[in-house]
Amino acid sequence: QVQLVESGGGLVQLGRSLRLSCTASGSIFSYNTMGWYRQAPGNERELVASIGHFGGTKYADSVKGRFSISRDNAKNTVYLQMNNLKPEDTAVYYCNRVGPDGRGIADWGQGTQVTVSS
């Protein structure tokens, strides 16, 4: 059973924007901190943004001021608005429930590819 479904990625030029969406099963989403992760080729998966059930947010320094995470608890959906994209943002983006150590807890979805060209 698919529990995390990401969408919204694509190929964009430097400085443009994208909005990612992730729908999760209720068992993963409800009352839990959700996060967006990314993994570039040759790199480890990293947490770039997280949001608590009541909307508190945290961001990696590399995306602070450019990315914005939000959630719709009624739809079990978390979003990532990415503005002023840079080539170094190129990666596969995943969402997941965030564990105490910052790692994703549930089985990973297929992710969505974001490619930023210069």
Biotite code that builds the C-alpha atoms (Angstrom):
import biotite.structure as struc

atoms = struc.array([
    struc.Atom([0.000, 0.000, 0.000], chain_id="A", res_id=1, res_name="GLN", atom_name="CA", element="C"),
    struc.Atom([1.457, 3.329, -1.106], chain_id="A", res_id=2, res_name="VAL", atom_name="CA", element="C"),
    struc.Atom([1.621, 5.667, 1.844], chain_id="A", res_id=3, res_name="GLN", atom_name="CA", element="C"),
    struc.Atom([3.570, 8.681, 0.564], chain_id="A", res_id=4, res_name="LEU", atom_name="CA", element="C"),
    struc.Atom([2.986, 10.198, -2.861], chain_id="A", res_id=5, res_name="VAL", atom_name="CA", element="C"),
    struc.Atom([5.033, 13.189, -3.970], chain_id="A", res_id=6, res_name="GLU", atom_name="CA", element="C"),
    struc.Atom([4.342, 15.333, -7.032], chain_id="A", res_id=7, res_name="SER", atom_name="CA", element="C"),
    struc.Atom([5.069, 18.693, -8.584], chain_id="A", res_id=8, res_name="GLY", atom_name="CA", element="C"),
    struc.Atom([8.684, 18.386, -9.619], chain_id="A", res_id=9, res_name="GLY", atom_name="CA", element="C"),
    struc.Atom([10.060, 19.346, -12.988], chain_id="A", res_id=10, res_name="GLY", atom_name="CA", element="C"),
    struc.Atom([12.735, 21.131, -14.962], chain_id="A", res_id=11, res_name="LEU", atom_name="CA", element="C"),
    struc.Atom([12.966, 24.861, -14.311], chain_id="A", res_id=12, res_name="VAL", atom_name="CA", element="C"),
    struc.Atom([15.419, 27.652, -14.948], chain_id="A", res_id=13, res_name="GLN", atom_name="CA", element="C"),
    struc.Atom([17.503, 29.425, -12.339], chain_id="A", res_id=14, res_name="LEU", atom_name="CA", element="C"),
    struc.Atom([15.413, 31.798, -10.253], chain_id="A", res_id=15, res_name="GLY", atom_name="CA", element="C"),
    struc.Atom([12.056, 30.231, -11.028], chain_id="A", res_id=16, res_name="ARG", atom_name="CA", element="C"),
    struc.Atom([9.613, 28.568, -8.628], chain_id="A", res_id=17, res_name="SER", atom_name="CA", element="C"),
    struc.Atom([8.003, 25.188, -8.070], chain_id="A", res_id=18, res_name="LEU", atom_name="CA", element="C"),
    struc.Atom([5.439, 23.893, -5.612], chain_id="A", res_id=19, res_name="ARG", atom_name="CA", element="C"),
    struc.Atom([5.693, 20.308, -4.451], chain_id="A", res_id=20, res_name="LEU", atom_name="CA", element="C"),
    struc.Atom([2.864, 18.334, -2.902], chain_id="A", res_id=21, res_name="SER", atom_name="CA", element="C"),
    struc.Atom([2.868, 15.180, -0.841], chain_id="A", res_id=22, res_name="CYS", atom_name="CA", element="C"),
    struc.Atom([-0.150, 13.192, 0.228], chain_id="A", res_id=23, res_name="THR", atom_name="CA", element="C"),
    struc.Atom([0.340, 10.778, 3.080], chain_id="A", res_id=24, res_name="ALA", atom_name="CA", element="C"),
    struc.Atom([-1.763, 8.120, 4.683], chain_id="A", res_id=25, res_name="SER", atom_name="CA", element="C"),
    struc.Atom([-3.440, 9.217, 7.858], chain_id="A", res_id=26, res_name="GLY", atom_name="CA", element="C"),
    struc.Atom([-1.329, 6.945, 10.012], chain_id="A", res_id=27, res_name="SER", atom_name="CA", element="C"),
    struc.Atom([1.786, 8.792, 8.879], chain_id="A", res_id=28, res_name="ILE", atom_name="CA", element="C"),
    struc.Atom([0.428, 12.309, 8.717], chain_id="A", res_id=29, res_name="PHE", atom_name="CA", element="C"),
    struc.Atom([-1.937, 12.829, 11.601], chain_id="A", res_id=30, res_name="SER", atom_name="CA", element="C"),
    struc.Atom([-0.538, 14.841, 14.513], chain_id="A", res_id=31, res_name="TYR", atom_name="CA", element="C"),
    struc.Atom([3.031, 14.218, 13.362], chain_id="A", res_id=32, res_name="ASN", atom_name="CA", element="C"),
    struc.Atom([5.835, 16.441, 12.211], chain_id="A", res_id=33, res_name="THR", atom_name="CA", element="C"),
    struc.Atom([6.196, 16.132, 8.458], chain_id="A", res_id=34, res_name="MET", atom_name="CA", element="C"),
    struc.Atom([9.235, 17.040, 6.451], chain_id="A", res_id=35, res_name="GLY", atom_name="CA", element="C"),
    struc.Atom([10.620, 17.446, 2.979], chain_id="A", res_id=36, res_name="TRP", atom_name="CA", element="C"),
    struc.Atom([13.923, 15.765, 2.236], chain_id="A", res_id=37, res_name="TYR", atom_name="CA", element="C"),
    struc.Atom([16.103, 15.818, -0.828], chain_id="A", res_id=38, res_name="ARG", atom_name="CA", element="C"),
    struc.Atom([18.839, 13.659, -2.249], chain_id="A", res_id=39, res_name="GLN", atom_name="CA", element="C"),
    struc.Atom([21.205, 14.730, -4.965], chain_id="A", res_id=40, res_name="ALA", atom_name="CA", element="C"),
    struc.Atom([23.367, 12.209, -6.831], chain_id="A", res_id=41, res_name="PRO", atom_name="CA", element="C"),
    struc.Atom([26.263, 11.093, -4.669], chain_id="A", res_id=42, res_name="GLY", atom_name="CA", element="C"),
    struc.Atom([24.872, 12.816, -1.597], chain_id="A", res_id=43, res_name="ASN", atom_name="CA", element="C"),
    struc.Atom([23.031, 11.604, 1.451], chain_id="A", res_id=44, res_name="GLU", atom_name="CA", element="C"),
    struc.Atom([19.381, 12.389, 1.880], chain_id="A", res_id=45, res_name="ARG", atom_name="CA", element="C"),
    struc.Atom([18.963, 15.616, 3.829], chain_id="A", res_id=46, res_name="GLU", atom_name="CA", element="C"),
    struc.Atom([16.057, 17.237, 5.628], chain_id="A", res_id=47, res_name="LEU", atom_name="CA", element="C"),
    struc.Atom([15.371, 20.671, 4.157], chain_id="A", res_id=48, res_name="VAL", atom_name="CA", element="C"),
    struc.Atom([12.124, 21.683, 5.870], chain_id="A", res_id=49, res_name="ALA", atom_name="CA", element="C"),
    struc.Atom([9.763, 20.398, 8.520], chain_id="A", res_id=50, res_name="SER", atom_name="CA", element="C"),
    struc.Atom([6.392, 21.400, 9.935], chain_id="A", res_id=51, res_name="ILE", atom_name="CA", element="C"),
    struc.Atom([4.655, 20.378, 13.128], chain_id="A", res_id=52, res_name="GLY", atom_name="CA", element="C"),
    struc.Atom([0.991, 19.546, 13.456], chain_id="A", res_id=53, res_name="HIS", atom_name="CA", element="C"),
    struc.Atom([0.194, 23.094, 14.583], chain_id="A", res_id=54, res_name="PHE", atom_name="CA", element="C"),
    struc.Atom([2.349, 24.734, 11.934], chain_id="A", res_id=55, res_name="GLY", atom_name="CA", element="C"),
    struc.Atom([5.718, 25.354, 13.542], chain_id="A", res_id=56, res_name="GLY", atom_name="CA", element="C"),
    struc.Atom([8.403, 25.254, 10.852], chain_id="A", res_id=57, res_name="THR", atom_name="CA", element="C"),
    struc.Atom([12.138, 24.681, 10.566], chain_id="A", res_id=58, res_name="LYS", atom_name="CA", element="C"),
    struc.Atom([14.417, 25.051, 7.556], chain_id="A", res_id=59, res_name="TYR", atom_name="CA", element="C"),
    struc.Atom([17.904, 24.076, 6.553], chain_id="A", res_id=60, res_name="ALA", atom_name="CA", element="C"),
    struc.Atom([20.164, 27.080, 6.193], chain_id="A", res_id=61, res_name="ASP", atom_name="CA", element="C"),
    struc.Atom([20.590, 26.356, 2.491], chain_id="A", res_id=62, res_name="SER", atom_name="CA", element="C"),
    struc.Atom([16.892, 26.977, 1.771], chain_id="A", res_id=63, res_name="VAL", atom_name="CA", element="C"),
    struc.Atom([15.948, 29.476, 4.448], chain_id="A", res_id=64, res_name="LYS", atom_name="CA", element="C"),
    struc.Atom([14.196, 32.492, 2.950], chain_id="A", res_id=65, res_name="GLY", atom_name="CA", element="C"),
    struc.Atom([13.541, 30.712, -0.347], chain_id="A", res_id=66, res_name="ARG", atom_name="CA", element="C"),
    struc.Atom([11.476, 27.642, 0.582], chain_id="A", res_id=67, res_name="PHE", atom_name="CA", element="C"),
    struc.Atom([8.227, 27.556, 2.527], chain_id="A", res_id=68, res_name="SER", atom_name="CA", element="C"),
    struc.Atom([6.592, 24.426, 3.946], chain_id="A", res_id=69, res_name="ILE", atom_name="CA", element="C"),
    struc.Atom([2.898, 24.211, 4.746], chain_id="A", res_id=70, res_name="SER", atom_name="CA", element="C"),
    struc.Atom([0.330, 21.543, 5.468], chain_id="A", res_id=71, res_name="ARG", atom_name="CA", element="C"),
    struc.Atom([-3.374, 20.885, 5.087], chain_id="A", res_id=72, res_name="ASP", atom_name="CA", element="C"),
    struc.Atom([-4.355, 18.581, 7.909], chain_id="A", res_id=73, res_name="ASN", atom_name="CA", element="C"),
    struc.Atom([-7.794, 17.927, 6.431], chain_id="A", res_id=74, res_name="ALA", atom_name="CA", element="C"),
    struc.Atom([-6.195, 16.582, 3.257], chain_id="A", res_id=75, res_name="LYS", atom_name="CA", element="C"),
    struc.Atom([-3.198, 14.811, 4.830], chain_id="A", res_id=76, res_name="ASN", atom_name="CA", element="C"),
    struc.Atom([-1.061, 16.865, 2.472], chain_id="A", res_id=77, res_name="THR", atom_name="CA", element="C"),
    struc.Atom([2.163, 18.772, 2.936], chain_id="A", res_id=78, res_name="VAL", atom_name="CA", element="C"),
    struc.Atom([3.495, 21.329, 0.468], chain_id="A", res_id=79, res_name="TYR", atom_name="CA", element="C"),
    struc.Atom([6.860, 22.832, -0.330], chain_id="A", res_id=80, res_name="LEU", atom_name="CA", element="C"),
    struc.Atom([6.907, 26.166, -2.122], chain_id="A", res_id=81, res_name="GLN", atom_name="CA", element="C"),
    struc.Atom([10.326, 26.654, -3.634], chain_id="A", res_id=82, res_name="MET", atom_name="CA", element="C"),
    struc.Atom([11.257, 30.114, -4.872], chain_id="A", res_id=83, res_name="ASN", atom_name="CA", element="C"),
    struc.Atom([14.425, 31.523, -6.401], chain_id="A", res_id=84, res_name="ASN", atom_name="CA", element="C"),
    struc.Atom([15.603, 28.036, -7.284], chain_id="A", res_id=85, res_name="LEU", atom_name="CA", element="C"),
    struc.Atom([19.304, 27.404, -7.783], chain_id="A", res_id=86, res_name="LYS", atom_name="CA", element="C"),
    struc.Atom([21.159, 24.615, -9.615], chain_id="A", res_id=87, res_name="PRO", atom_name="CA", element="C"),
    struc.Atom([22.275, 23.243, -6.239], chain_id="A", res_id=88, res_name="GLU", atom_name="CA", element="C"),
    struc.Atom([18.606, 22.584, -5.425], chain_id="A", res_id=89, res_name="ASP", atom_name="CA", element="C"),
    struc.Atom([18.601, 19.879, -8.088], chain_id="A", res_id=90, res_name="THR", atom_name="CA", element="C"),
    struc.Atom([17.662, 16.617, -6.381], chain_id="A", res_id=91, res_name="ALA", atom_name="CA", element="C"),
    struc.Atom([14.924, 14.082, -5.864], chain_id="A", res_id=92, res_name="VAL", atom_name="CA", element="C"),
    struc.Atom([12.554, 15.436, -3.234], chain_id="A", res_id=93, res_name="TYR", atom_name="CA", element="C"),
    struc.Atom([10.758, 13.208, -0.759], chain_id="A", res_id=94, res_name="TYR", atom_name="CA", element="C"),
    struc.Atom([8.383, 13.766, 2.104], chain_id="A", res_id=95, res_name="CYS", atom_name="CA", element="C"),
    struc.Atom([8.128, 11.727, 5.273], chain_id="A", res_id=96, res_name="ASN", atom_name="CA", element="C"),
    struc.Atom([7.236, 11.826, 8.913], chain_id="A", res_id=97, res_name="ARG", atom_name="CA", element="C"),
    struc.Atom([10.210, 13.258, 10.778], chain_id="A", res_id=98, res_name="VAL", atom_name="CA", element="C"),
    struc.Atom([11.662, 11.185, 13.590], chain_id="A", res_id=99, res_name="GLY", atom_name="CA", element="C"),
    struc.Atom([13.409, 12.501, 16.709], chain_id="A", res_id=100, res_name="PRO", atom_name="CA", element="C"),
    struc.Atom([16.775, 12.215, 14.980], chain_id="A", res_id=101, res_name="ASP", atom_name="CA", element="C"),
    struc.Atom([15.539, 14.035, 11.892], chain_id="A", res_id=102, res_name="GLY", atom_name="CA", element="C"),
    struc.Atom([15.359, 10.917, 9.778], chain_id="A", res_id=103, res_name="ARG", atom_name="CA", element="C"),
    struc.Atom([12.247, 9.786, 7.962], chain_id="A", res_id=104, res_name="GLY", atom_name="CA", element="C"),
    struc.Atom([10.208, 7.166, 9.758], chain_id="A", res_id=105, res_name="ILE", atom_name="CA", element="C"),
    struc.Atom([7.908, 5.657, 7.135], chain_id="A", res_id=106, res_name="ALA", atom_name="CA", element="C"),
    struc.Atom([8.850, 3.771, 4.000], chain_id="A", res_id=107, res_name="ASP", atom_name="CA", element="C"),
    struc.Atom([9.969, 6.252, 1.371], chain_id="A", res_id=108, res_name="TRP", atom_name="CA", element="C"),
    struc.Atom([7.816, 7.127, -1.602], chain_id="A", res_id=109, res_name="GLY", atom_name="CA", element="C"),
    struc.Atom([9.049, 7.444, -5.153], chain_id="A", res_id=110, res_name="GLN", atom_name="CA", element="C"),
    struc.Atom([9.982, 11.092, -4.753], chain_id="A", res_id=111, res_name="GLY", atom_name="CA", element="C"),
    struc.Atom([9.737, 13.832, -7.341], chain_id="A", res_id=112, res_name="THR", atom_name="CA", element="C"),
    struc.Atom([12.658, 15.072, -9.424], chain_id="A", res_id=113, res_name="GLN", atom_name="CA", element="C"),
    struc.Atom([13.530, 18.750, -9.358], chain_id="A", res_id=114, res_name="VAL", atom_name="CA", element="C"),
    struc.Atom([16.088, 19.944, -11.877], chain_id="A", res_id=115, res_name="THR", atom_name="CA", element="C"),
    struc.Atom([17.247, 23.554, -11.992], chain_id="A", res_id=116, res_name="VAL", atom_name="CA", element="C"),
    struc.Atom([19.151, 24.664, -15.045], chain_id="A", res_id=117, res_name="SER", atom_name="CA", element="C"),
    struc.Atom([21.444, 27.634, -15.238], chain_id="A", res_id=118, res_name="SER", atom_name="CA", element="C"),
])
